[in-house]
Every structure is written in structure tokens, then in C-alpha cells.
Amino acid sequence: MRITLTLDRDADTSESNDYLRSLEAAGVPRSEIDIVTPDRPLPDSFGALLLGGGLDVDPGRYGSTVLVDGQVEIDSERDEIDFALFAEALRRGAPVLGICRGIQVVNVALGGTLVQDIPIERPSPVVHQGARGEKTRLDHRVAIAPGTRLASIAGASEISVNSRHHQALARVAPRLRVSGTAPDGMAEAVELPGGAWLVAVQWHPENLWADRVSSGLFSEFVRAARDGPARSDSRTA
């Protein structure tokens, strides 16, 4: 089993990286994790894909233009990497976990659109863009849809999450099911019913690696990766 983790070119790739810590806590040896950035080569193969957080998806990929004063930051090479790897993961039926930017990549790749800047386009009293220096602060609640993979992992109808995003899902891709919703109605988690294991969340569970729900999310992703495409394809929410 090999897990590919995608990150921005300036991301911390040391052993203190919270994505690595969460995967290792879920039982994945560091030797089985390939980190891919615009400055690193793509892996020859992978068994599961973790789309990490980072810069914004190019609005051109969902038929829009960059919003004036929307603080949109794009790295076209990161987009090329994430979208290509996600397409390959879908083709193979490989498990996918999307985090923050990752949920946005998943949604756009499957035909959805994004809110480019929440404060401008959908002002909300909910704290979506929390302080960057407070990674473990719980900023708002998320209601979890019953009967979903996320509900099975959480074992609860509502959880508290951290939050550091100025973009969000606008039109949810037709193939996706919303499994988590913020108090203002914004989609906070999606999954792909009836197919390979795919869960994507808008918050940052990697920073909450000691939390039961967050660690459970990584553990289930790793379980699906170890099961392999054939078995994870047969499991539905």
C-alpha cells in the first residue's frame, strides 16, 4: 500500500507535518507515504490519495473568472497535479480523502462550482476563516447526515470543527452526497455514494489528530487503502 499526499510547494514536509503525523498514527509507515508538490515528481503508482489543503482552485476550471478583491491565490501546477491524480484515483477506484482545498478539488473535478470568497459572496456569522495560528481551535459545529460514511465514523449527529477557508462549495457536483453541513447551510463534507471510498471535508482533521472523530477519519481512510480498490468499491455508505 502506498498513499500519495498532495501539498503546496511551500508546505512543511518534515516529520512534524500534521498530515504525516495523522497517517502514521493511523498505522501507515512513513516509507509508504509519497508527498507530491509542484516541486516534487509524481509517484509511479499509488493505492490511495490524500488531497491536502493549500491555495485556491483556478476559477477557470469551473467556468468562472477570478473575483475582483476576492483574495484568490492560484498555483496552476498544483491544480494540474491534484486534478490528474484525482482522475487516476477515480479510474482505479482508489480511496480518496480530501481536506479543505481537497474537498474543493473533488467538487470541481466532478462538475461542481465554488464560492470564491465567502465574505464577499456569502457573508455569514459562522467563523469559516479562523485564525491561522490557532489550528486546533474549534470554530463552529457541523451537522452530520445520517446513514453516511461520515456518520459511521463520527458516531454522532453533530461535531465541532476547526476552520480555515475563505472559499466553499457553491453548486455541489451531482454525483456527490453532502454528509456534513455548517449552521449557515454551507456544505462541510461530501462523499461518493455507491463507489470507491471517498470522503472530503472542509475543515482540518489533520490538526486534530488526537480527536476521536478526526483520528477515525484517517483510520477509515487507511483501512480502505489496505482493503484495496476491489473491496472498497463494494462498500457503500
Helices and strands as residue ranges (DSSP letters): E 3-6, H 18-25, G 30-32, E 33-36, E 48-51, G 59-62, H 76-92, E 96-99, H 101-109, E 114-115, H 118-121, E 140-144, H 149-154, E 158-161, E 168-169, E 177-181, E 187-191, E 198-201, G 205-208, H 212-227, H 229-233
